[in-house]
Amino acid sequence: MQITARTHQLGVALLRVVVGVIFLWAGLDKLLGSGDKPWSAAYFLSKLTNGTLGWPFVTAPAQGTVFNPTHDLWVNLASNASLMSIVDVLVVFGECAIGVALIFGILTRFAAAMGTLMMLLFFFAAWDFAYGIVNQHLTYALVCATLVALGAGKYYGLDAIVGPNVGPKLRSWFFSGEAVPAAS
């Protein structure tokens, strides 16, 4: 897909940068932290993956009710210290790397695809339907998937500069596809 109107190209670039800032902010918050202990996903995975269901399905659930069908997977993951050390690094590095790549529009398709995957994993881990099926994780996953489809890095991003200098397969899968025609 090619977007030729300059205002639409700017809109895609702005969306890409804003989503990149959100990812980078989340990663830096975990990396730099504000508490005594370094950030870890273990607490969330072991204690906060029961999930929720909202009206009309559940109005007043009993304390400790588990709605999330993937709950046991996350709890088992949290209990494995070796795996958690890898998960913690992947989450922080992933959020920071995705954020930087989207902000600069470099390796945009790959970064946005990894953002989609990360947000879908967060969506299934949280299983939060208290306010309906659409929550922030699903929203970010859909926005990232849209950035992949649009090849958003070719609009005012470094993919427009670097992409034409790499092979077509690499450009198509990792960068933002074909070059953009002149904006009208």
Order of alpha helices (4+ residues) and beta strands (2+ residues): alpha-alpha-beta-alpha-alpha-alpha-beta-alpha-alpha-alpha
